[in-house]
Each structure stands twice: as C-alpha cells, then as structure tokens.
Amino acid sequence: MPDIDSHGISLSYTDSGGDGRPVVLIHGWPLSGASWSEQVPALTGAGYRVVTYDRRGFGDSDKPETGYDYDTFAADLAGVLDGLDLSDVTLVGFSMGGGEVARYLGKHGDARIHSAVFAGAVPPYLLKTEDNPDGGLEEKDVQGMLQGAATDREAFLDGFTTDFFSAGGELKVTEEQRQQALALAGKAGDAGLVGCITAFGTTDFRADLATITVPTLVIHGDSDAIVPVEVSGKRTADSVSGAELVIVEDGPHGFNVSHSEEFNRHLLAFLEK
C-alpha cells in the first residue's frame, strides 16, 4: 500500500485507479481501510475508481500520540483528496467515518465532492446534553468505553466486535469474519484507539450537516446496537436537505459485512443517480 503525506503524517491508502468517478471509503473505529473488503469489488466492478485509506492511528498509517479530533481527521481527508487530485468524489463514511464526511463538508466545502453517504454513521451528535436530549451516549458511557479500551484492550475489543456484528443479541456474521475485524482492530495504536472514543462520542456535527447541499444517502441498520438508527441515521437524514434514507432490516452496526449484498445494492443505486 502506498502512503500519502498529511501534515507530516503518513497515511496508507489503496487506489484502484482507472478513469471512473472516484468513491472514497472512510472506515469505522477501530478498524482500517481493509474493512471495506465487501464493497471494493462491487464498486470497481461497476466501473468506479475506489480509494480507501487508514485513518491516522490505525492500520498501516502513522500512529502519532496526538491529533485525534475531527478537525484533524477532516484535514487528513482533504490531504488524501488533494494529494490524489480527486474531483467529483462520492465520500462514503461508515460509523465514525461519517464524522469525517460531515466535518470535511462543513469546513472544506464541496468543490471536490459529487455526493455523500452516511453509513451507520455517528452524526449528528451522539452525546446526550441539555441541548441534545436525543443523543445516545451519556458522559458515563463515554468514560466507560475510555476505561475499557485503556485498561483491558483485548477484552474490550472482543466484546465490542461481538456487539458490532450482532442484532437482537445474535451474531450476524461468521466467527471468522468477527475475528478478521478483531485482527484489523489489533493494528490500532493505543493513542488512536482511546482518542477516537472522545472524538466520535462527544463531537457535535449539527452545524456541519446544515451546510450540506450535495446529494446525500443515509443508510443504517435498524438493529444497530452501537449507533442506534433513531439517534443517528434518522436524525442525520432529517438534518440534510433532500437526503435519502434507507433502513436495512435486521442490520447490525457492521451491516456492510453482514448485509453486504443489500448494502452494495443501495450504494450502487445511489451512485448511479
């Protein structure tokens, strides 16, 4: 995998190349660009140029001690788009990757962007506050995740990946697929693993969503136990003018793997519009 420089940080990426319209896939926590393995063949097969990259602190990218906030993540995404000189791009953000999509559009604008996809994504704002009573996370929930990731990383990630792929308490992928996700999480640096919890758990994207004018798809599993659709998907769709909302029945958080055929079908249909 080649690397691209973003503010002195080396980000590992893959680029299928070709002259198709670019689709940039932004992965969830605590995984890497390799977590899009069920989507890349479908997208390249349909003629799109597909770019994935590992967020700072994850996969094969550099793992600095600092910089785990969404302004920096959005700047890193800008570094990828600018470095590869991509235009007419569809940004697809899964889970915490949806935060990059929102913050990039909010801060960097849409000159390079054709459309946006929020897939099981964390916006508009997960933390429950006085002015965000519909948030899904209490401050104590964030602190519990921080403690779990910092003090017993292995056990924490084992439980997290189970919930990640479960709907109604039932695992919706094979154990081999869950273990593959665990292996991707194993490459995360400690600073990034912990720092991103605060980022995705406490960042308010409401102002960013209000700026979005490009065509937008919001796709979410109805049984997401990590980022509930009522907290995120439905509210994001309501916040973005003209957004299309697709809810995948029985879909857990990791529905791009468990329901990959349905996920890919809706994604390709949106891209063809």
C-alpha positions, 0 to 999 in steps of 0.5 A: 500500500502506498502512503500519502503525506498529511501534515507530516503524517503518513497515511496508507491508502489503496487506489484502484485507479482507472478513469471512473468517478472516484468513491472514497471509503472512510472506515469505522473505529477501530478498524482500517481501510481493509474493512471495506473488503465487501464493497471494493469489488462491487464498486470497481466492478461497476466501473468506479475508481475506489480509494480507501485509506487508514485513518491516522492511528490505525492500520498501516498509517502513522500512529502519532500520540496526538491529533485525534479530533475531527478537525484533524481527521477532516484535514487528513481527508482533504490531504488524501483528496488533494494529494490524489487530485480527486474531483467529483468524489462520492465520500462514503463514511461508515460509523465514525467515518461519517464524522469525517464526511460531515466535518470535511463538508462543513469546513472544506466545502464541496468543490471536490465532492459529487455526493455523500453517504452516511453509513451507520454513521455517528452524526449528528451528535451522539452525546446526550446534553441539555441541548441534545436530549436525543443523543445516545451516549451519556458522559458515563458511557463515554468514560466507560468505553475510555476505561475499557479500551485503556485498561483491558484492550483485548477484552474490550475489543472482543466484546465490542466486535461481538456487539458490532456484528450482532442484532437482537443479541445474535451474531450476524456474521461468521466467527471468522469474519468477527475475528478478521475485524478483531485482527484489523482492530489489533493494528490500532495504536493505543493513542488512536484507539482511546482518542477516537472514543472522545472524538466520535462520542462527544463531537457535535456535527449539527452545524456541519450537516446544515451546510450540506447541499450535495446529494446525500444517502443515509443508510443504517441498520435498524438493529444497530446496537452501537449507533442506534438508527433513531439517534443517528441515521434518522436524525442525520437524514432529517438534518440534510436537505433532500437526503435519502434514507434507507433502513436495512432490516435486521442490520447490525452496526457492521451491516456492510459485512453482514448485509453486504449484498443489500448494502452494495445494492443501495450504494450502487443505486445511489451512485448511479443517480 
